[in-house]
Amino acid sequence: MKFDTFRTFRVAAADLNGQMRGKRLPRTEYPKLGQGAVRMPYSVLNVDIWGQDIEDSPLVFETGDADGLLYPTDHGAVPMPWLDSPSALVPMWMFHEDGRPFAGDPRHALDRVLQRYAARGWTVQAGIEMEFYLVDDAGQALSAPMNPVSGRPLAGHAILSIRQLDAFDAYLTELYEACEAMDIPAESASSEAGLGQFEINLQHRDAMAAADDAWLFKALVRGMARRHGMAATFMAKPFANDAGNGMHVHFSVLDQDGNNVFDDGGPRGTDLLRQAIAGCLAGMPGGTLVFAPHANSYDRFRPGAHAPTGASWAYENRTAAIRVPGGPARARRIEHRVACGDINPYLALAGILGSALAGIEGKMEPPAPITGNAYDQATDQEGLMPDWARAIARFETDPLMAEIFAPELIANLCMTKRQELRGLADIPPEEHWTVYLETV
């Protein structure tokens, strides 16, 4: 994009919670970005949900809070349509002085996994479905937004309602225009089960680009909502009695000739498909923390609430944690339905794709696919960790997660989450939304 229309721009990298951390710079600094001109303390990517340093973090106390170097990612600069003044954002990631990737950067965690696929001559294509709520946050508690047409609060559920899509047409139209400007390939939009809840699907493309899309999309959705007098949130469970927000990931794997390694010409899929499914199931207990990273996340996992509660898989069955959608054989893929909407997209995709690759490398065999309602069936598979504390403990010691994530990232994430767990314990649960509304 042309920078002659901007006086300033932002640079930002993702911290462990997926929040943007960076700086505002004058336009004259743009040509210097590829030279490592932007520095930030390593510890900035390891702050808690409030932006506070982690107590006793080795990034602070053993290194003297040293700086890492930020370099632009290959995504390129994008406009920031939610701001009044013309501004641009340059996505960045962090490196050491000697050029090594900083292992505590979540984007490097995903790159680490994708390099293992590349070593086999494979690339991963991913498409992401993002759910979010539009809300009114002006009171002491969250409430449904006003219907822009009637001026009255939303009432009644509107799943797949064209009427509700039309009511919020001004917001959705500007959102799609902004997605196009930011090169975020937004496809279909639908009204979901919750009051003021929507889902937008992002087009399949290279897995790293898909993660970049999801990270930028979350910032865009929230920013554009404020321009329309509302708030938007990806909290896993903003309303106790309404549907939660999830992030569903569809992925397939292509060989060096562009062939889908999951395609056997029919609906069943290849042995590689089932091995990848077995890996995804095996990765759920240890990976719970990256799929459900916050206190509020665990309110989403309730039977019958449009979110998986156990480790199961099935063909064309949305009650299972892992679904193999129907459709043409050449598009055979896996849908991973576990992650909450409040995730860091880089860590979530690293956990999903790393687990799938472990299944392939270990030639794991999945159990038989289920039929019928998964909520009514017990499985022999160990499922998700039932609470935040146990998810942290399991992630810290799980051997499969140790294959996927660097030791520094595992240690940093566990320290961060334990500090947040202690901090949230001092806040009444009914006020947790004030912490999470626009930070996740």
C-alpha positions in Angstrom: 0.0 0.0 0.0 1.1 3.6 -0.6 2.4 5.4 2.5 2.3 8.9 1.1 -1.3 9.3 2.4 -0.3 8.6 6.0 1.6 10.8 8.4 2.1 8.0 11.0 1.7 4.3 11.1 1.7 1.5 13.7 3.9 -1.5 14.1 2.5 -4.4 16.2 3.3 -8.0 17.1 1.0 -10.5 18.9 1.5 -11.2 22.6 0.6 -14.5 24.1 -3.0 -13.4 24.5 -3.1 -12.2 20.9 -3.2 -8.6 21.9 -1.3 -6.1 19.6 1.8 -4.8 21.2 3.9 -2.2 19.4 4.5 1.5 18.6 3.3 4.5 16.6 6.0 5.8 14.2 6.3 8.7 11.8 6.1 7.9 8.1 9.8 8.6 7.7 10.6 5.4 9.7 8.9 3.1 7.3 11.9 2.4 5.0 13.9 1.4 8.0 11.6 -1.4 9.2 13.5 -4.2 7.4 16.7 -3.1 9.0 15.7 -4.0 12.5 15.1 -0.4 13.5 12.2 -1.2 15.8 13.1 -2.7 19.2 10.9 -3.9 22.0 11.6 -5.8 25.3 11.1 -9.5 24.9 8.9 -9.3 28.0 6.3 -7.3 26.1 5.0 -10.4 24.3 4.7 -12.1 27.7 2.6 -9.6 29.7 -0.7 -10.7 31.3 -4.3 -9.8 30.2 -4.0 -6.4 32.0 -0.6 -5.7 30.3 1.4 -6.2 33.5 4.8 -7.8 33.6 4.9 -11.4 34.8 6.2 -11.7 38.4 9.7 -13.4 38.5 9.7 -13.8 34.7 13.2 -14.7 33.5 12.6 -12.4 30.5 12.8 -9.5 33.0 15.0 -10.6 35.8 17.5 -12.9 34.1 18.1 -10.8 30.9 17.7 -7.3 32.4 14.5 -6.9 30.2 16.6 -7.0 27.1 15.2 -5.9 23.7 14.3 -8.0 20.7 14.1 -6.8 17.2 10.9 -6.5 15.3 10.8 -7.2 11.6 7.8 -7.0 9.2 6.0 -10.2 8.4 5.3 -11.2 4.8 1.7 -10.1 5.3 2.5 -6.5 4.5 1.0 -3.2 5.7 -2.7 -2.7 6.0 -5.0 0.3 6.6 -6.8 0.7 9.9 -10.4 1.6 8.8 -11.7 1.9 12.3 -9.7 5.0 13.1 -10.8 8.5 12.1 -7.4 9.6 10.8 -5.9 7.7 7.9 -3.4 5.2 9.5 -1.6 2.0 8.6 -0.6 -1.1 10.5 2.5 -3.2 9.8 2.3 -6.7 11.3 5.7 -7.6 12.9 7.3 -10.5 14.6 10.3 -10.7 17.0 13.8 -11.9 16.6 17.1 -11.9 18.5 20.0 -9.7 17.6 21.7 -12.6 15.8 18.7 -13.3 13.6 17.2 -16.2 15.5 13.4 -16.2 16.0 12.3 -15.3 19.5 10.6 -18.5 20.7 8.2 -16.6 22.9 6.6 -15.0 19.9 3.3 -16.9 19.1 3.7 -16.3 15.4 7.0 -18.2 15.5 5.3 -21.0 17.3 3.0 -21.6 14.3 6.0 -21.1 11.8 7.8 -23.8 13.8 5.0 -26.3 13.1 4.6 -25.3 9.4 8.3 -25.8 8.8 7.9 -29.4 9.9 5.2 -29.8 7.2 7.4 -28.1 4.7 10.2 -30.6 5.5 7.8 -33.3 4.2 7.1 -31.3 1.0 3.7 -30.3 2.3 1.8 -27.1 2.7 -1.3 -26.5 4.9 -4.4 -24.7 3.7 -6.7 -23.4 6.4 -10.0 -21.6 6.6 -11.4 -20.1 9.8 -14.9 -19.5 11.0 -15.1 -16.6 13.5 -18.0 -16.1 15.9 -18.5 -12.9 17.8 -21.2 -10.9 19.6 -22.2 -7.3 19.1 -23.2 -6.0 22.6 -24.1 -2.9 24.6 -21.5 -2.4 27.3 -22.8 0.9 28.7 -24.4 -0.5 31.8 -23.2 -2.5 34.8 -23.7 -5.7 32.8 -23.5 -6.7 29.2 -26.7 -6.6 27.3 -27.9 -7.2 23.7 -27.4 -4.2 21.3 -30.2 -2.0 20.1 -31.7 -3.1 16.8 -30.6 -0.3 14.4 -33.9 -0.5 12.6 -36.4 -0.5 15.4 -34.3 1.2 18.1 -35.3 -1.4 20.6 -33.1 -4.0 22.3 -32.8 -7.3 20.4 -35.2 -9.9 21.7 -35.6 -13.6 20.6 -33.0 -15.7 18.9 -32.3 -15.2 15.3 -30.2 -18.2 14.1 -29.6 -17.8 10.3 -32.0 -14.9 10.3 -31.9 -12.7 7.2 -33.9 -10.2 9.1 -31.2 -9.8 11.7 -28.5 -9.6 9.0 -30.5 -6.8 7.3 -31.0 -4.9 10.6 -27.2 -4.7 11.0 -26.5 -4.2 7.3 -24.7 -0.8 7.8 -22.2 -2.4 10.2 -21.7 -5.6 8.1 -21.4 -3.6 4.9 -18.6 -1.4 6.3 -17.0 -4.5 7.9 -16.8 -6.2 4.5 -15.4 -3.1 2.8 -12.8 -2.9 5.5 -11.9 -6.5 5.1 -11.3 -6.0 1.4 -9.1 -3.0 2.2 -7.1 -5.0 4.7 -6.8 -8.1 2.4 -8.9 -10.2 4.8 -10.8 -12.7 2.6 -14.2 -12.6 4.3 -16.8 -14.9 2.8 -20.2 -15.7 4.1 -21.8 -14.0 7.1 -24.6 -15.5 9.2 -26.7 -14.6 12.2 -26.0 -17.2 14.9 -27.9 -18.6 17.9 -27.1 -15.9 20.4 -28.7 -12.5 20.6 -26.5 -10.2 18.4 -24.2 -13.1 17.6 -22.7 -13.4 14.1 -20.3 -15.7 12.3 -18.1 -14.7 9.4 -16.1 -17.3 7.4 -12.6 -16.5 6.2 -11.4 -18.1 3.0 -9.1 -21.0 2.8 -5.5 -20.1 2.2 -2.0 -20.8 3.4 -2.2 -21.5 7.1 0.1 -18.7 8.3 -1.9 -16.2 6.2 -5.1 -17.6 7.7 -3.8 -17.0 11.2 -2.8 -13.5 10.2 -6.3 -12.9 8.8 -7.9 -14.1 12.1 -5.6 -11.9 14.2 -6.3 -8.7 12.1 -10.0 -9.6 11.8 -10.5 -9.6 15.6 -9.1 -6.1 15.8 -11.2 -4.9 12.9 -14.5 -6.3 14.2 -14.0 -4.6 17.5 -12.9 -1.3 16.0 -15.7 -1.1 13.5 -18.3 -1.9 16.2 -17.2 1.2 18.2 -17.7 3.3 15.1 -21.3 2.1 15.1 -22.0 2.8 18.8 -21.6 -0.8 19.9 -18.9 -3.1 21.3 -17.9 -6.4 19.8 -16.5 -9.3 21.7 -14.9 -12.7 21.0 -15.4 -13.8 24.7 -16.1 -17.5 24.8 -19.2 -17.0 26.9 -20.4 -13.4 27.1 -23.9 -14.4 28.3 -24.4 -17.3 30.7 -27.6 -18.5 29.1 -26.7 -17.9 25.5 -24.5 -19.7 22.9 -20.7 -19.2 23.2 -18.3 -18.0 20.6 -16.1 -20.5 18.9 -13.4 -20.5 16.3 -13.7 -23.5 13.9 -10.6 -24.3 11.9 -10.9 -26.2 8.6 -7.6 -27.5 7.2 -6.2 -29.8 4.5 -2.7 -30.7 3.5 -1.3 -30.4 0.0 1.7 -32.3 -1.3 4.4 -30.7 -3.5 2.3 -31.4 -6.6 -0.8 -29.7 -5.1 -2.7 -32.9 -4.3 -4.8 -33.1 -1.2 -3.2 -35.9 0.9 -6.6 -36.5 2.7 -8.4 -37.2 -0.6 -8.9 -40.9 -1.5 -11.5 -40.1 -4.2 -14.4 -40.9 -1.9 -16.1 -39.8 1.4 -13.9 -41.8 3.8 -10.6 -40.1 3.2 -7.1 -41.5 3.3 -5.2 -43.2 6.1 -3.3 -39.9 6.5 -6.7 -38.2 7.2 -7.5 -40.6 10.0 -4.0 -40.4 11.5 -4.3 -36.6 11.6 -7.6 -37.0 13.3 -6.1 -39.3 15.9 -3.4 -36.8 16.5 -6.0 -34.0 17.0 -7.8 -36.1 19.5 -4.6 -37.0 21.4 -3.7 -33.3 21.5 -6.9 -32.1 23.2 -6.0 -32.7 26.8 -2.6 -31.1 26.7 -3.8 -28.4 24.2 -6.8 -27.3 26.2 -5.0 -24.2 27.4 -4.4 -22.9 23.9 -8.0 -23.7 22.8 -9.5 -22.3 26.1 -7.0 -19.8 27.4 -9.1 -17.7 29.8 -11.3 -18.1 32.9 -14.4 -17.3 30.8 -13.5 -20.0 28.2 -14.6 -22.9 30.5 -18.1 -21.6 30.7 -18.5 -22.4 27.0 -18.0 -26.2 27.4 -21.5 -27.3 28.4 -23.4 -30.2 26.9 -25.9 -29.2 24.2 -24.5 -25.6 24.0 -23.1 -25.8 20.5 -19.6 -26.5 21.8 -17.8 -29.9 22.1 -17.2 -31.3 25.5 -15.3 -34.5 24.8 -12.8 -35.9 22.3 -14.8 -37.5 19.5 -14.9 -37.4 15.7 -17.4 -38.1 13.1 -18.3 -37.6 9.4 -20.6 -34.7 8.8 -21.7 -34.3 12.5 -21.5 -30.9 14.2 -21.9 -32.3 17.7 -18.4 -33.9 17.5 -15.2 -32.2 18.4 -13.6 -33.2 15.1 -15.8 -33.2 12.0 -15.0 -34.4 8.5 -17.3 -32.3 6.3 -19.0 -33.8 3.2 -18.6 -32.4 -0.3 -16.2 -33.1 -3.2 -13.5 -35.6 -2.4 -10.8 -33.2 -3.7 -11.8 -30.8 -0.8 -11.6 -33.5 1.9 -10.6 -31.7 5.1 -10.7 -31.8 8.9 -12.8 -29.3 10.9 -11.5 -28.8 14.4 -14.4 -27.4 16.4 -12.9 -27.1 19.9 -11.2 -23.6 20.1 -13.1 -20.8 21.8 -13.4 -17.4 20.1 -11.0 -15.8 22.7 -7.9 -17.7 21.5 -4.6 -16.4 20.1 -5.0 -17.6 16.5 -1.3 -18.4 16.1 -1.2 -20.6 19.2 -4.5 -22.3 18.4 -3.4 -23.2 14.8 0.0 -24.4 16.1 -1.7 -26.7 18.6 -4.2 -28.1 16.0 -1.7 -28.6 13.1 1.1 -29.8 15.4 -1.2 -32.4 16.9 -2.4 -33.5 13.5 1.3 -33.9 12.3 2.1 -35.9 15.5 -0.7 -38.3 14.6 0.7 -38.7 11.0 4.3 -39.1 12.2 3.2 -41.7 14.8 0.7 -43.4 12.5 -1.9 -43.1 15.2 -5.2 -44.8 14.8 -8.4 -43.0 15.9 -11.3 -44.8 17.5 -14.4 -45.5 15.4 -16.2 -42.3 14.3 -19.4 -41.7 16.3 -22.9 -41.4 15.0 -25.7 -39.5 16.6 -25.5 -36.8 19.3 -22.0 -36.7 20.8 -23.3 -35.1 24.0 -25.2 -38.4 24.7 -22.2 -40.6 24.2 -19.2 -41.5 26.4 -15.9 -42.1 24.7 -12.7 -43.9 25.8 -10.7 -40.8 24.7 -9.4 -38.4 27.3 -11.1 -35.1 26.6 -10.6 -31.5 27.4 -9.3 -30.4 30.8 -12.4 -29.4 32.9 -11.0 -26.2 34.4 -8.4 -23.5 33.8 -6.0 -24.6 36.6 -5.8 -28.1 35.4 -5.4 -27.0 31.8 -2.4 -25.0 32.8 -0.8 -27.9 34.7 -1.4 -30.3 31.8 0.0 -28.0 29.1 3.1 -27.5 31.2 3.9 -31.2 31.4 2.2 -32.8 28.3 4.8 -34.6 26.1 2.8 -33.9 22.9 2.7 -30.2 23.6 6.5 -30.3 24.2 6.9 -31.7 20.7 4.9 -28.7 19.3 5.9 -25.7 21.3 9.3 -24.4 22.4 10.2 -24.8 26.1 10.4 -21.0 26.5 6.9 -20.5 25.2 5.4 -23.3 27.4 7.1 -21.7 30.5 6.0 -18.2 29.5 2.4 -19.1 28.8 2.0 -21.0 32.0 3.5 -18.2 34.1 1.2 -15.7 32.4 -1.9 -17.8 32.9 -1.1 -18.5 36.6 -0.7 -14.8 37.2 -4.1 -14.2 35.5 -5.7 -17.0 37.4 -4.6 -15.3 40.7 -5.7 -11.9 39.5 -9.2 -13.1 38.4 -9.7 -14.8 41.7 -10.0 -11.3 43.3 -12.7 -10.1 40.8 -16.3 -11.3 41.2 -17.2 -13.6 38.3 -20.0 -11.3 37.2 -17.4 -8.6 36.5 -14.9 -10.7 34.5 -16.4 -9.3 31.3 -14.8 -5.9 32.1 -11.4 -7.6 31.8 -12.2 -9.7 28.7 -14.6 -7.7 26.6 -12.2 -6.3 24.1 -8.9 -7.8 25.2 -9.5 -11.3 23.8 
